Amino acid sequence: MEDPPAGLPDHDLRAGLARYGITGRPVYAPVGFGDYHWTVYDRWFTSVSDLTTKPLADLRRAMETAAGLAEQLPFVVAPVRSEDGEVVVLLNDRYAMSVFPYVTGKSGSFGDPVHPGVSELLAALHACEPPEGCPVVPIGVPGRAELTALLDEPGEWFSAAAREVFVAHADTVRAKLAELDELAAGLTEVLVVTHGEPHAGNVINSPRGLCLVDWDAVGLAPPERDHWLVDGDSPFYALRWAIDDVVAFTGKLRAPHERSQDAELALHYFTETLKSL
């Protein structure tokens, strides 16, 4: 995110870091989209999540799964534990934080070609033993009922521009939801541990080899959930990704929010996603 989060005072962030025994000055890192990040001494990388969009229980389950996977797979960059053994610590009523070892190396961006070696990482991931408590990823779209209701009655939006583009593409969204249902019938019934977002932005080519970061979306699902981002062989998950984005951006842009660079980017991505359906 380009802008630091509203409602997170510096003393809350530092108190969270102190639970890991980290006392250095955090430096904001405007990278990624969704979570907020700081680095400390180029030794630690923090990920701060907004609990209004990522439930705490789900976040903890994902981070515990990543920690379990790191015991089997050397390429998994998993969260470190706080001094009291937590992989996620609360900063205040709205935000929670995980801390990771800082990994030096080169990464790409979403949409860039994925390093060919990622296929080997995914093969190992899909063959591994699922850690206890590994989430199961639903085939259905979370938030679909709310999205369908909005297609029938858009109501009031904080962003009038977002409402306008949503209404203009309502028929297309309806058609794509029906298409998604048809494509779901062709998925394999085999469930494996999937990363969920193994695009170039989540791959670091480090001195110790390729690493996969950002395990928030980890879960049991058909292997196609990962493969489409590497070789584009799953029409279902390609479409599911776009619909998930529509649901997420709809929630952000309907609700009151600050006028910021991140809000402008959200409107841009929302518009482009709807146009691409």
Beta strands, then each sheet from edge to edge (+ up, - down):
strand 1: 27-29
strand 2: 36-40
strand 3: 44-50
strand 4: 89-90
strand 5: 95-101
strand 6: 106-107
strand 7: 192-194
strand 8: 203-206
strand 9: 209-212
strand 10: 219-221
sheet 1: 1+ 2- 3+ 5- 4+
sheet 2: 6+ 8- 9+
sheet 3: 7+ 10-
end
